[in-house]
Amino acid sequence: MHEFIASYGYYGMFFMGFVAATIIPLGSEWLLIVLLVKGLDPYILVFTAATGNYLGGATNYLIGYSGAKFLKIKEQNRAKAETIYNKYGAYSLLFSWLPVIGDPLCVVSGILKYSFVKFTFLVFTGKAARYSLLTYFTLSAVAQ
């Protein structure tokens, strides 16, 4: 299965990046490493992986945004959570790539109707930085 996904190159990277940022417990790092070792362009790979991963996070945001009315959160509790989130939690979106906590961070952002522009900047920056560092360390290791 791994070789099948890797055979799709950049498309496979985009797909795995997207799926890894949803509630489906898959990782995309292995594919990035495989494709780097195969010689695909590192800049295109980082951009493709980060874009797919960001769009998966944005899907979680939209689920929170549209599903908030069904979760029956009291207005007082929502307002309190929003104040705390805006003061401390928004920058946590830079870590939305982390397993277990990343998906809920994006959902909560949607529930709280956090600015989508700020969400996009923080989430994409964090995901691109993670893939960039992984690329750097992989290429450094391969060069030795």
Residue pairs with C-beta under 8 A, 6 or more apart in sequence:
2 30
2 31
2 34
5 12
5 15
5 16
5 31
6 12
6 31
6 34
6 35
6 38
8 15
9 35
9 40
10 35
10 40
10 44
10 45
10 48
12 31
12 35
13 28
13 31
13 32
13 35
13 45
13 48
13 49
13 52
14 48
14 49
14 51
14 52
15 52
16 26
16 28
16 31
16 49
16 52
17 28
17 48
17 49
17 50
17 51
17 52
17 53
17 56
18 52
18 53
18 55
18 56
18 59
19 26
19 28
19 56
20 26
20 27
20 28
20 53
20 56
21 52
21 53
21 54
21 55
21 56
21 57
21 59
21 60
21 96
21 97
21 102
21 103
21 106
21 127
22 56
22 59
22 60
22 103
23 60
23 103
27 99
28 49
28 52
28 53
29 134
32 45
32 49
32 131
32 134
32 135
32 138
33 134
33 138
35 45
36 42
36 45
36 135
36 138
36 139
36 142
37 138
37 142
42 135
42 139
45 131
45 135
46 128
46 131
46 132
46 135
47 128
49 127
49 131
50 124
50 127
50 128
50 131
51 124
53 97
53 127
53 131
54 120
54 123
54 124
54 127
57 96
57 102
57 103
57 106
57 123
57 127
58 106
58 119
58 120
58 123
60 103
60 106
60 107
60 110
61 106
61 107
61 109
61 110
61 116
61 119
62 110
63 107
63 110
64 106
64 107
64 108
64 109
64 110
64 111
64 112
65 110
65 111
65 113
66 110
67 110
67 111
68 78
68 110
68 111
68 113
71 111
73 81
73 111
78 111
78 112
81 108
81 112
82 112
82 113
85 108
85 109
85 112
85 114
86 112
86 114
89 105
89 108
90 109
90 114
90 118
90 122
91 122
92 105
93 105
93 106
93 109
93 119
93 122
93 123
93 126
94 122
94 123
94 125
94 126
94 129
95 101
95 102
95 105
95 126
96 102
96 103
96 105
96 106
96 122
96 123
96 126
96 127
97 126
97 127
97 130
106 119
106 123
109 119
